[in-house]
Amino acid sequence: MKPKVRCTTANDLLLERRWTGASRRIPLALGERVRLNSGSPIGLVVAIGDDVVTIAWPTGEATFPPECLRRV
């Protein structure tokens, strides 16, 4: 009988590794056009913090981790 594997533990380890590993992505810059990885209207980078990026749309602003965004 195979042992049961808890997927949440594996996912937690994967997320931990992702957050602690050095990113190979080029950092975002002010004024770049971006979109959420999950889909969104195109937004503009208006502020960059240590671990977050603020994006502005015509309807408002929101803050996300850079891993959630992709350049357009």
N, CA, C and O of each residue as an XYZ file, in Angstrom:
288
protein
N       0.845     -1.180      0.000
C       0.000      0.000      0.000
C       0.894      1.249      0.000
O       1.840      1.348      0.782
N       0.577      2.198     -0.892
C       1.374      3.422     -0.996
C       1.040      4.380      0.138
O      -0.118      4.479      0.545
N       2.040      5.084      0.649
C       1.746      6.076      1.688
C       1.003      7.263      1.080
O       1.217      7.610     -0.082
N       0.128      7.884      1.874
C      -0.607      9.050      1.407
C       0.308     10.271      1.454
O       1.072     10.456      2.401
N       0.217     11.080      0.441
C       1.028     12.301      0.371
C       0.099     13.490      0.550
O      -0.940     13.593     -0.102
N       0.489     14.372      1.432
C      -0.300     15.581      1.642
C       0.148     16.633      0.644
O       1.271     17.128      0.731
N      -0.697     16.974     -0.287
C      -0.349     17.942     -1.326
C      -0.072     19.326     -0.761
O       0.751     20.064     -1.301
N      -0.749     19.682      0.317
C      -0.543     21.017      0.870
C       0.886     21.179      1.356
O       1.454     22.264      1.237
N       1.477     20.133      1.898
C       2.860     20.216      2.349
C       3.796     20.440      1.167
O       4.693     21.279      1.236
N       3.596     19.708      0.103
C       4.436     19.879     -1.087
C       4.252     21.273     -1.664
O       5.227     21.907     -2.068
N       3.012     21.760     -1.709
C       2.769     23.105     -2.226
C       3.415     24.158     -1.341
O       3.987     25.127     -1.841
N       3.327     23.975     -0.028
C       3.957     24.914      0.889
C       5.463     24.955      0.673
O       6.069     26.027      0.678
N       6.072     23.771      0.480
C       7.510     23.739      0.245
C       7.858     24.419     -1.074
O       8.861     25.127     -1.157
N       7.056     24.217     -2.089
C       7.295     24.839     -3.376
C       7.193     26.357     -3.260
O       8.039     27.077     -3.790
N       6.159     26.851     -2.568
C       6.014     28.289     -2.385
C       7.162     28.863     -1.579
O       7.655     29.950     -1.882
N       7.589     28.141     -0.558
C       8.699     28.623      0.262
C       9.965     28.736     -0.577
O      10.694     29.722     -0.473
N      10.225     27.749     -1.393
C      11.396     27.774     -2.248
C      11.308     28.914     -3.259
O      12.300     29.578     -3.560
N      10.119     29.122     -3.768
C       9.924     30.185     -4.746
C      10.188     31.555     -4.128
O      10.802     32.417     -4.757
N       9.727     31.751     -2.909
C       9.896     33.048     -2.263
C      11.313     33.279     -1.772
O      11.758     34.426     -1.727
N      12.034     32.239     -1.406
C      13.373     32.438     -0.868
C      14.450     32.397     -1.946
O      15.553     32.898     -1.729
N      14.154     31.819     -3.086
C      15.140     31.739     -4.162
C      15.293     33.072     -4.870
O      14.353     33.866     -4.916
N      16.460     33.320     -5.417
C      16.707     34.547     -6.164
C      15.939     34.508     -7.484
O      15.929     33.488     -8.173
N      15.309     35.602     -7.823
C      14.533     35.670     -9.048
C      15.445     35.961    -10.234
O      16.366     36.773    -10.143
N      15.170     35.278    -11.359
C      15.943     35.522    -12.573
C      15.241     36.534    -13.471
O      15.752     36.878    -14.537
N      14.082     37.009    -13.049
C      13.325     37.977    -13.831
C      13.942     39.362    -13.729
O      14.503     39.724    -12.694
N      13.839     40.129    -14.792
C      14.285     41.517    -14.764
C      13.251     42.303    -13.964
O      12.057     42.203    -14.245
N      13.684     43.083    -12.974
C      12.719     43.815    -12.140
C      11.879     44.788    -12.967
O      12.349     45.347    -13.957
N      10.638     44.976    -12.545
C       9.762     45.940    -13.198
C      10.241     47.355    -12.902
O      10.873     47.603    -11.875
N       9.936     48.280    -13.807
C      10.324     49.679    -13.639
C       9.068     50.551    -13.680
O       8.029     50.138    -14.194
N       9.178     51.755    -13.135
C       8.059     52.690    -13.171
C       7.671     52.977    -14.616
O       8.534     53.138    -15.479
N       6.365     53.040    -14.871
C       5.865     53.355    -16.197
C       5.688     52.167    -17.123
O       5.187     52.331    -18.236
N       6.087     50.964    -16.692
C       5.903     49.782    -17.548
C       4.442     49.370    -17.577
O       3.715     49.517    -16.594
N       4.027     48.850    -18.729
C       2.667     48.329    -18.891
C       2.673     46.854    -18.513
O       3.493     46.077    -19.004
N       1.743     46.478    -17.631
C       1.687     45.095    -17.131
C       0.256     44.601    -17.101
O      -0.697     45.371    -17.223
N       0.131     43.298    -16.935
C      -1.169     42.636    -16.796
C      -1.010     41.549    -15.741
O       0.064     40.960    -15.623
N      -2.057     41.275    -14.975
C      -2.013     40.177    -14.012
C      -1.882     38.857    -14.750
O      -2.455     38.693    -15.828
N      -1.138     37.914    -14.189
C      -1.000     36.584    -14.789
C      -2.353     35.902    -14.943
O      -2.549     35.120    -15.874
N      -3.282     36.186    -14.048
C      -4.605     35.569    -14.101
C      -5.538     36.285    -15.071
O      -6.671     35.850    -15.276
N      -5.074     37.367    -15.662
C      -5.873     38.129    -16.614
C      -6.423     39.396    -15.992
O      -6.992     39.360    -14.901
N      -6.256     40.514    -16.678
C      -6.768     41.803    -16.221
C      -6.597     42.795    -17.358
O      -5.929     42.499    -18.348
N      -7.206     43.985    -17.219
C      -6.889     45.028    -18.187
C      -5.412     45.435    -18.033
O      -4.793     45.164    -17.003
N      -4.872     46.070    -19.037
C      -3.479     46.536    -18.960
C      -3.414     47.675    -17.951
O      -4.237     48.591    -17.962
N      -2.408     47.594    -17.073
C      -2.197     48.626    -16.066
C      -0.806     49.209    -16.184
O       0.020     48.722    -16.956
N      -0.552     50.253    -15.419
C       0.722     50.961    -15.436
C       1.374     50.867    -14.063
O       0.712     51.093    -13.050
N       2.663     50.535    -14.015
C       3.395     50.477    -12.744
C       3.596     51.912    -12.254
O       4.223     52.721    -12.938
N       3.062     52.230    -11.061
C       3.175     53.583    -10.521
C       4.017     53.662     -9.257
O       4.422     54.753     -8.859
N       4.291     52.517     -8.610
C       5.134     52.501     -7.411
C       5.727     51.108     -7.248
O       5.090     50.100     -7.554
N       6.964     51.080     -6.758
C       7.647     49.809     -6.534
C       8.187     49.798     -5.112
O       8.950     50.680     -4.720
N       7.778     48.775     -4.332
C       8.274     48.607     -2.981
C       9.273     47.466     -2.924
O       9.713     46.970     -3.961
N       9.636     47.047     -1.716
C      10.583     45.944     -1.554
C      10.036     44.645     -2.125
O      10.728     43.957     -2.875
N       8.810     44.308     -1.779
C       8.219     43.033     -2.208
C       6.902     43.199     -2.945
O       6.235     42.204     -3.226
N       6.504     44.436     -3.269
C       5.222     44.676     -3.930
C       5.359     45.735     -5.017
O       6.287     46.543     -5.018
N       4.400     45.704     -5.945
C       4.339     46.677     -7.029
C       2.922     47.231     -7.066
O       1.960     46.467     -6.994
N       2.780     48.547     -7.179
C       1.463     49.165     -7.270
C       1.149     49.437     -8.733
O       1.943     50.042     -9.454
N      -0.024     48.978     -9.156
C      -0.478     49.104    -10.530
C      -1.688     50.028    -10.553
O      -2.558     49.937     -9.687
N      -1.748     50.924    -11.551
C      -2.887     51.836    -11.702
C      -3.652     51.505    -12.974
O      -3.073     51.251    -14.029
N      -4.974     51.517    -12.836
C      -5.891     51.382    -13.960
C      -6.759     52.630    -13.966
O      -6.718     53.403    -13.009
N      -7.540     52.850    -15.009
C      -8.433     54.015    -15.010
C      -9.424     54.014    -13.838
O      -9.900     55.072    -13.428
N      -9.732     52.835    -13.305
C     -10.714     52.745    -12.214
C     -10.100     52.755    -10.825
O     -10.842     52.789     -9.843
N      -8.769     52.726    -10.696
C      -8.149     52.736     -9.373
C      -6.768     52.107     -9.375
O      -6.163     51.892    -10.425
N      -6.278     51.815     -8.160
C      -4.952     51.221     -7.976
C      -5.050     49.971     -7.125
O      -6.003     49.791     -6.367
N      -4.038     49.098     -7.262
C      -3.943     47.894     -6.432
C      -2.474     47.509     -6.319
O      -1.661     47.863     -7.173
N      -2.144     46.782     -5.257
C      -0.769     46.367     -4.988
C      -0.671     44.849     -5.067
O      -1.517     44.134     -4.531
N       0.383     44.359     -5.751
C       0.579     42.928     -5.957
C       2.054     42.576     -5.813
O       2.911     43.442     -5.992
N       2.369     41.318     -5.494
C       3.757     40.848     -5.595
C       4.161     40.832     -7.070
O       3.310     40.566     -7.918
N       5.401     41.100     -7.407
C       5.811     41.129     -8.811
C       5.620     39.793     -9.527
O       5.479     39.771    -10.750
N       5.611     38.682     -8.793
C       5.408     37.370     -9.415
C       4.027     37.232    -10.020
O       3.814     36.361    -10.864
N       3.079     38.070     -9.610
C       1.711     38.007    -10.116
C       1.532     38.776    -11.418
O       0.444     38.753    -11.993
N       2.564     39.453    -11.897
C       2.439     40.345    -13.047
C       3.309     39.903    -14.203
O       4.333     39.244    -14.024
N       2.873     40.285    -15.406
C       3.713     40.055    -16.581
C       3.681     41.311    -17.443
O       2.683     42.031    -17.478
N       4.765     41.556    -18.125
C       4.864     42.707    -19.016
C       3.983     42.501    -20.246
O       3.745     41.375    -20.681
N       3.510     43.611    -20.788
C       2.696     43.565    -22.001
C       3.435     44.278    -23.115
O       2.931     44.361    -24.235
